[in-house]
Amino acid sequence: MRKKPHSTALVLLMVCIFAFWWGISILAEHTFSSSVSASASTAAPTENTEPLTVYESSSGQIYTYHGTYAAGDCDSLGSGARYEGGKNGQVIILLTTISSPTNCADASKAAGNETQDFSVSVSVQPGYSIAFQGLMLNGTLMPTQLVKEN
């Protein structure tokens, strides 16, 4: 039996399409991960080596972490938390500085850093425990000091 010539061409076409798709996906992943790591490493403040104080309080199964951060004049602060683990979970506070040109429009604003408050609450299931693992600012782990309030 003879092979039909179009079946060989079809197989080669499928192999080329797969190779093209695979190459594009690898390139896109590499470009995205390198741009994320570059922006995270350049966004971290270098002059602030003092640890940020984070206060922890708990009420039942709700843990609240709060503190202040000295953001730039034109920045606002976004916050969140990342919880990993099951019964013995770990929490990392996530802070992000967001540049806001509208805050810069006020010419009477004094130069320097503006202190902004942050507060994040995490609720865990009964019987679960939580451990504070740190604070990340713009993707960079910052030195922190945890103070428990109760």
C-alpha positions in Angstrom: 0.0 0.0 0.0 1.2 3.5 -0.8 0.9 6.3 1.6 -1.1 9.3 0.5 1.1 12.3 0.1 -1.3 14.6 1.8 -1.1 12.6 5.1 2.6 13.2 5.4 2.1 16.9 4.8 -0.7 17.0 7.3 1.6 15.5 10.0 4.4 17.9 9.2 1.9 20.8 9.4 0.7 19.7 12.8 4.3 19.3 14.1 5.1 22.9 12.8 2.0 24.3 14.4 2.8 22.7 17.8 6.4 23.8 17.7 5.3 27.4 16.9 2.7 27.4 19.7 5.2 25.9 22.2 7.9 28.5 21.2 5.6 31.4 21.6 4.3 30.2 25.0 7.9 29.8 26.3 8.9 33.2 25.0 5.8 34.9 26.5 6.4 33.2 29.9 10.1 34.2 29.9 9.3 37.8 28.9 6.5 38.1 31.5 8.5 36.6 34.4 11.6 38.7 33.7 9.6 42.0 33.5 7.8 41.1 36.8 11.0 40.4 38.6 12.7 43.5 37.2 9.8 45.7 38.2 9.6 44.1 41.7 13.3 44.6 42.3 13.4 48.2 41.1 10.3 49.2 43.0 11.7 48.4 46.5 12.9 51.3 48.6 16.6 51.2 49.3 17.0 53.9 51.8 14.6 52.4 54.4 16.5 49.7 56.3 14.6 50.2 59.5 12.1 47.4 60.2 8.5 48.2 59.7 6.4 47.6 62.8 3.4 45.4 62.2 0.8 45.0 65.0 -1.1 41.8 65.3 -4.4 41.5 67.2 -6.9 38.6 67.2 -10.5 38.2 68.0 -11.7 34.6 67.8 -10.6 33.3 64.4 -9.9 36.7 62.9 -6.4 38.0 62.9 -5.8 41.7 62.1 -2.4 43.1 61.1 -2.0 46.9 60.9 0.7 49.6 60.9 1.9 52.6 59.0 4.2 53.1 56.0 5.9 56.3 54.9 4.9 56.5 51.2 6.1 59.1 48.7 4.2 62.3 48.2 2.5 61.1 45.0 1.9 57.5 46.1 -1.1 55.8 47.6 -0.9 52.5 49.4 -2.7 49.3 48.5 -2.8 46.3 50.9 -3.7 42.7 51.0 -2.6 39.4 52.4 -1.5 36.0 51.2 -2.3 33.0 53.3 -0.7 29.6 52.6 -1.1 26.3 54.3 -3.8 24.4 56.1 -4.1 23.9 59.8 -0.7 25.6 60.4 -1.0 28.5 57.9 1.3 31.3 57.2 0.3 34.9 56.3 2.3 37.5 54.4 1.1 41.1 54.3 1.2 42.5 50.8 1.7 46.3 50.3 1.8 48.0 47.0 2.6 51.7 46.3 0.5 53.1 43.6 1.6 56.4 41.9 -1.2 58.9 41.7 -0.6 62.0 39.7 -3.7 63.6 41.2 -2.0 63.7 44.6 0.9 65.6 43.0 -1.4 68.3 41.7 -1.6 70.0 45.2 1.3 72.4 45.1 0.8 73.3 48.8 1.7 69.7 49.9 5.0 69.7 51.8 7.9 67.7 50.4 8.8 64.5 52.2 7.1 61.3 53.1 3.5 61.0 54.0 2.6 58.3 56.5 -0.2 56.0 55.4 -2.0 53.4 57.5 -2.6 49.9 56.4 -4.8 47.2 57.9 -5.4 43.6 56.8 -7.6 41.0 58.4 -7.4 37.2 57.9 -10.1 34.8 59.0 -9.2 31.2 59.6 -11.3 28.1 60.3 -11.8 26.9 63.9 -8.8 24.8 65.0 -6.4 26.4 62.6 -3.4 28.4 63.6 -1.7 31.2 61.8 1.9 32.4 61.8 3.1 35.8 60.6 5.8 35.4 57.9 6.5 39.0 57.0 5.6 41.9 54.8 6.2 42.3 51.1 6.4 45.8 49.6 6.0 45.9 45.8 7.0 42.2 45.7 10.1 42.5 47.9 10.2 41.1 51.4 10.9 43.9 53.9 12.4 43.7 57.4 9.5 43.7 59.9 9.0 43.7 63.6 5.8 42.0 64.9 4.1 43.4 68.0 1.3 41.3 69.4 -1.6 43.2 70.9 -4.3 41.5 73.0 
